[in-house]
């Protein structure tokens, strides 16, 4: 009888959670996201809010270019959804999630202010994260290892303008793809994977930043910056790139056993957002 009552209470508790989130809740030890680019039209803030709603973690790392100061200086664009992302992030920090904001190049103005705390959020240039199984990872945005950023910042800003044009064209392409019943497609991702110079640039970036981690004698490095999610071994270093929330909506997660995984929200959301628990309790 006691076991039956406990089972009923547990079921009610689980159903309460499902009702509040309208879907499944995914729990991780740590979550790493980068390149959200709040303040730009390409930012997929709604999907990030959805991701926040359906995930919990002990640690949350914002790995640079979360707020796009570059674009905000040129033209102010700040819809309610972008403000909601900031509010939800602050709320996570208030409710016990350890939030680290690693500064990137698009939000580099914050570097002049560090050490800086934004509410309960620590803002830093880089930090070392230790996993459950005692592996150490340097967490850094990664722009310091970008040759274009390092030696020709003006060229990087021109590239940013060209990238925004690609995103605008992509909106038109995907409008017609939806009308034809086809899945979303990213022109920028396609070009990165097919254009020889882009492939070479990404490969050199990955090797350069992995070599830095090797010199620092850590197990791996977690970064963002190039908008290309990755989990690979480069000369004994676990190179992990979070991806972005403009093209791919990807995140890096650490499971409670220390396993690191890249997740694609567009794929995962199909089984999470509309999840219905198999346990049902009938209130009499």
N, C-alpha and C positions, 0 to 999 in steps of 0.2 A: 504493500500500500504506500509506504514511504517513497519507494523507488518510483512508483507511478506518479506521485505528486511532484517529485523532483523533475521527472521527465516532462510533465505538463508545464511546470514553471520555466524550465529551460527552453522549451518550445515557444512559449509565449515571449520570452526574452528575445530569442532569435527572430521571431516574427516582428517584434517591435523594431529591431534594427533594420530588417528588410523594408518595413513600412516607411521608416524615416528616410532611408536612402533610395527607395523605389528601385531596388536591385541588390546585387551582391556587393559585399564589402571585402576588398582585398587587403590583407595585412602583410607588411614587409618590415624588415629591420631598418632599412634605409632606402630612400628614394633620391635619385639625382636627375634633375632636369636642367636643360640649358637652352639658350637662344629662343626665348619666348617673344622678344621684341614687342613688348607692350608699347603702344604709341604709334604703331604702324598698321596699315590696312591689311597686311598679310598675316598678322597675328591671329591665331585660332584660339582666342581666349575662351570661347564657349566650350570648346573641347577640353581645355585645361581645367575649367571649373567643373566639368563633368568628371574628369579624372580625379580631381581633389575630392569630390563628393563620394566616390566609390573606392577610395584608398585611405589607408592609415599607415603610419610609420613612426618609429621612434626618432629617426633622423630625416631631415629634409635638406638637401643641398641644392641651392640655386646656382648653377655653374656658369654664370656670366651672361651678359646681353639679355637680361630679364626686362629692363626698361631701355628703350632705344632713344637715348638722349640725342644722338646724331639727327634722327628724323624729327624729333620734337623741336629741335632748334630751327629746322627748316620750315616746318608747318605743324601746327598743333592739332593732334588727332587723339582724342582720349574719350572713347565711348564708355558707357556704364559698365560693360563687361570687363574692361581693363581695370577699372577702379575696383570691381568685385574681386578680381584676382589678388590685388594688393590686400584687400580686407580679409579675404579667406586665408591668405598666407599669414597675416598677422594673428588671425584667430587661431590657426594651428600652433603658432609659437606660444600664445597665451595659454593654450590648453595642454602644454607639456611637450610638444614636438620640438626637438632641438633643431633650429633652423640656422643654416649658414648661407650667407649671400657672398659668393665669390664674384669679384668684379671683373667685367669683360671690357672689350674695347668700345662697344657702343654705349656703355655706361661708365666710361673711364673717369668722368669728372668726380666720381665718388672716391677715386684713389687719392685725391688731394686731401681727403677728410679722414682717412683711416689713421688709427683705429677708430671705428665708428659703430655705434649700436643704433639700429632703427627699431624702436620698440624693444621687443625681445629677440630681435634678429641681429646676429653678428655679421658685420661686413668686413671682408678680408681679401687680400690678393690671392692667397692660396692657403690650404690647410692639409694636414695629413689625416686620413681616415683609416682607422684600424677595424678590420672586419671581425666577425664572431670567431673565426678560426685564426686570428692574430696576424693576418696579412695586412701589410701597410700599403696604402695608395696615396699618392699626391693628388689632390683635387685642385685643379686650376683651369681657368677658361681656355688658355692656349694661344692667345694672340701674340704673346711674346716670342713664340717659335715660328710665326708666320713671316717669311722673308719679305713679302709685300708690305705687311704692317710695319715691320722693323725698319725697312730701308726706303719705302716710298708710301707713306701714309696717304698722300693725296690720291695715289692710284687705287688704294683700297676703298676710298670714299667714292671714286668714280665707279668702281666695281659694285659698290652698294647700291648706287643709282640704277645701274644696269640690272642688278638682281631684282630690284623692285619692279622694273619694267617687265621682267620675265614673269613675276608673280601676277601682274595685272593681265598679261596675255593669257596666263594659265586659267584665270577666272573665266574668261570667255571660252576657252577650250573646254573646260569642265562643264560649263553651262550646256553646250551642245552634246557633250558626252552623256550628261544626265537625261537629256531629251531622247537620246538613243538607247537609254537603259544600260549604259556602260558605267563601270566603276571610275572613281576619281583617279586622275593621273597627274604626275608632276613633271612638267617640262624641264624645270631646273635639275631635278634628280636624274632625268634621262640624259641631259647634256653632260652632267658630271661623270656619268658612267660611260659615255661614248666618245666625248671629245678628248683626244690624246693628251693635250696640254693640261686639261683639268685632272685627268687620271694621274698624270705624272706629279702634278702639284700636290694632290692629296696624299699620294704615296710618300713623297719626300717629307711632307709635314708629319705624317705618322711616324716615320723612322726617326726624324729629328727629336720629336717630343719623347719618344720611347727611349732614345739614347740618353736624354736628360735624366729620366727616371732611373736608368741603369747606373748612371754616375752617382746618383743620390742613394743607391743601394736599397731601393724599396722593391716591393713585389709588382707594383703596377702604377699606372697613371690614369686618372679620370678627367676628361676634358670635354670641350664642346667646340665652338667657333666655326668649324667648317661645314656644319649642318649635314653630317654624314655619320649616322650611328654605326658603331663597330664594337666588336668584342673579339680580339685576336691576340695571338702570342707573337711578339716581335723580339727575337733574340733573348728569350727568357723573361721578357716583360709583358705583363697583361695590359694591353692597350685597350682602354674603354672610352668610347665617345658616346655621349648622351643623345646626340642627334639634334632635334629642334622641334619647336611648336609652331612652325610656319608652313613647312612642306610636309613633314612626315609624322608629326605628333608622336614622338618616341620618348621613352624614359629608360634610365638604367635603374634596376632595383637590386638590392641585396636581400636575399632570403634569410630566414632565421638560422640556416645551417651554413651561412657564409657564401653560398653560391651567388654569383653575379649573373644577371640576365638583362638583355635588351628586350623591352616590350613595345609593341606597336599598338597604340590605343585604338586606331581605326579597326584593327582586327579583333582586339580583345574586347572592345566595348559591346560587340554583338552578343557575346555570351554573358556579359556583366550587367549592362544597363537594364535589360529586359528579363533578368533572372527571376524566376519564381521558385521559392523554397518548396521542397517536396513535402515538408511537414505542414499540416494545416490544423489549426485549432478552431473548433466551432464554439463560439460563445453562446451559452444557453441563458 
